[in-house]
Amino acid sequence: MKVKFIPIAFNPYAFSNLPPDVIVNSETIINQISEDTISIDDSDEFTLPKGISTFTDVREQTAVKDIDGNTLFSRITEAHWTDGELYITAPLFYVSEFSSWYTGEYQTLEVSTNTSISKTRKIICAGETSDDIEAARIVTASAELKAKRNALMQPVINRIDRYRNQSALGVTTTDSADTYKALLQALEDYRSMPEQAGFPEVVTWPEIRY
């Protein structure tokens, strides 16, 4: 497990209104319980499951709130799994100074040998799996492609409507019957684009021949 610390000077007045079961130490204590679980200040235990790629709401899920429900800070501000290892960014309160230990880089957190740590909160953080992220990307790409298709399809629809209206009125049509058929085929090709095997990443755009 890798942890990047955000040093914050401890202000006791900021935490004078905490619920009795919430502990915020003047010098933050972070212990690794297992490869996906940490405890903070011997109070909160957070599990960040390995199957999840990105913990999008981790700030809210690890928030420390006062008795009025106001968020004071988040125990974890960012977390993700990369190459089988958990990376966490977390605030670390200090009293005297931080220059001797702060590097600004991820540091390896070793598994704690202290098995007597008692936690008042145990939270399993939720997030997005790689499948969730891929599915969301495909939905976005599909919507963007359909919007482009619809924009190109509208002039074809307009010409089809014009031909039908002129034919119904018995006036000379602007487009020929062959062009009208080609327009109908183009419209059908546009509409069937989402059925292509590679949609929305690999698509074949209709060839308009009229």
Stockholm file with secondary structure:
# STOCKHOLM 1.0

chainA/1-210         MKVKFIPIAFNPYAFSNLPPDVIVNSETIINQISEDTISIDDSDEFTLPKGISTFTDVREQTAVKDIDGNTLFSRITEAHWTDGELYITAPLFYVSEFSSWYTGEYQTLEVSTNTSISKTRKIICAGETSDDIEAARIVTASAELKAKRNALMQPVINRIDRYRNQSALGVTTTDSADTYKALLQALEDYRSMPEQAGFPEVVTWPEIRY
#=GR chainA/1-210 SS CEEEEEEEECCGGGGTTCCTTCCCCSSCCEEEEETTEEEETTTEEEECCTTCSBCTTHHHHTEEECTTSCEEEESCSEEEEETTEEEEEEEEEESSCCTTTCCSSCEECCBCCCTTCCCSEEEECCCBCHHHHHHHHHHHHHHHHHHHHHHHHHHHHHHHHHHHHHHHHTCCCSSCHHHHHHHHHHHHHHHTGGGSTTTTTSCCCCCCCC
#=GC SS_cons         CEEEEEEEECCGGGGTTCCTTCCCCSSCCEEEEETTEEEETTTEEEECCTTCSBCTTHHHHTEEECTTSCEEEESCSEEEEETTEEEEEEEEEESSCCTTTCCSSCEECCBCCCTTCCCSEEEECCCBCHHHHHHHHHHHHHHHHHHHHHHHHHHHHHHHHHHHHHHHHTCCCSSCHHHHHHHHHHHHHHHTGGGSTTTTTSCCCCCCCC
//
